[in-house]
Amino acid sequence: MTSRLLLAIATLGAAAAVVALLSCWNVGWLSDDWVLLAGAQQGGFLEELRHISIPRRALWWASMHGAGPWLFRLVAISCHVVASLVVLPRLGRLLFPSWPVATSYLAGLGLLALPVTFDAVVWPATAAYSMLELELLAMAYAHLRWLRGGGSGWRVGSVLATAAALATWDLAISAPLVVAVLSVLTAARGRRAVRDVAPHALLLVPWIALKLGLSSTATLEWLGFTRVFGHVLAAPLLALSPWPLNYRFLSSPAGAVLAVAVFVLAPVAAWRSSRNGAALLLLALAVLLPVLPGPGPEARYLLLAAPWLVLLATEATRDVVVGAGRAGYVVLALAFVAFFSVTSVASWWMAARWRTAGAISRDVLDGVTRLARADGRRDVVVIDAPDRMAGWGPTSKVWVWRNGLSDALAMHGLRLVAQVHTAPGDSEVLGLRPSTAAWTREDRAQWQASNLLVLLCRPNGSGRYDVVPFLP
């Protein structure tokens, strides 16, 4: 009865998160999406020079033939649901054979409910991360099946999953490391792990050659030991937090204490779970190694670390509760109610902000194109186009017009001459693009001399934006 109760609580929390994701179905293209869409329409092989992603390229191709952002979300949600409810429970039972089926599905439901999944699933530009999540978990599951005595088909399947991951996104470069950790720590294969990793590592050779041939490379900027150490500390906290956290909180004394506490609890949980627990902790860091020196743990990256941390947290929680007896189950049930209640509220709060961002994006684009067509001028200046939803943190930021406004207007036959903001202005309050310049009197005189159409974006008090002429 207790297991059914916990499953019911987790199912409700996961269902709330999925429904919140689906409520963003009609959110249109935002920020970088317009840049990538414009690149795809121009026939470029790569929508971004730094990345090779054949599946995402296929989605952009479909968008050029009538599909909208909904197709990206359909693929992302489908991959994430399959990863959470199909692959992860089976992977958990391979790592921890003593787990009942209910426990393995609790882990999957927990992953499905985490707010950290929102950015990667809802934003079309980040759909590749959900695909990569599924492929890396499938690779790990197939490799473990082979290590546990499965036929050679499982080994072939794991190599194919690695190939699919490399074709999906650059962070798949960590796949051989995942295989190595699983071989050494969960199967104690020692030197034989080199043979386990070899076919996966060999796939990197043509992949790297292709990237070099296409100049599809980028060097991460070293930001110092302190920041890297902070990224490693923050990653577990951000991935498993039931509420999206931001850098301001993490840099505060309370946030630092909480981050350190989680960082201490994770190794303790790994130690209590023996070699498999240590493997899970290392895997959570291994998939982030390509980005830890530079950008740090944003939501789309943390989605790749979350499955391993969820498995570790599930095993640690089960270990503690089993030792505590019936009282432990009562406490766990109350903790489940609190945790999944918070995740549900967070999911709906984030969904509301995404829908608001989509509405603002449409307001600005529709308003500018409508006034430009009525005026008859093609060259426009846009003032105070909102950049992002103000005050958002690394797991929940929504860019509205940080990029892409010129590409979006170009598809309507307009040319964006300048994008500026009013001076002085509070970028956090107005949600303005901090990198845009403040307009000056000289700018105004030049706009008038060039006969440009200058338009001003202003909030109308109802959470939407109006676009009005700025100069007669």
Buried (B, 14 or more C-beta within 10 A) or exposed (E): EEBEBBBEBBBBBBBBBBEBBEBBBEBBBBBBBBBBBBBBBEEBEBBBEEBBBEBBBEBBEBBEEEBBBBBBBBBBBBBBBBBBBBBBBBBBBBBBEEBEEBBBBBBBBBBBBBBBBBBBBBBBBBBBBBBBBBBBBBBBBBBBBBBEEBEEEBBEBBBBBBBBBBBBBBBBBBBBBBBBBBBBBBBEBEEEBEEBBEBBBEBBEEBEEEBEEEEBEEEEEEBEEEBBEBBBBBBBBBBBBBBBBBBEBBEEEEBBEBBEEBBEBBEEBBEEBEBBBBBBBBBBBBBBEBBBBBBBBBBBBBBBBBBBBBBBBBBBBBBBBEEEEEEBBEEBBEBBBEBBBBBBBBBBBBBBBBBBBBBBBBBBBEBBBEBBEEEEBBBBBBBBBBBBBEEBBBBBBBBBBBBBBBBBBBEBEBEBBBBBBBEEBEBEEBBBBEEBEEBEEEBBEBBEEEEBBBBBBBBEEEEBBBBEEBEE
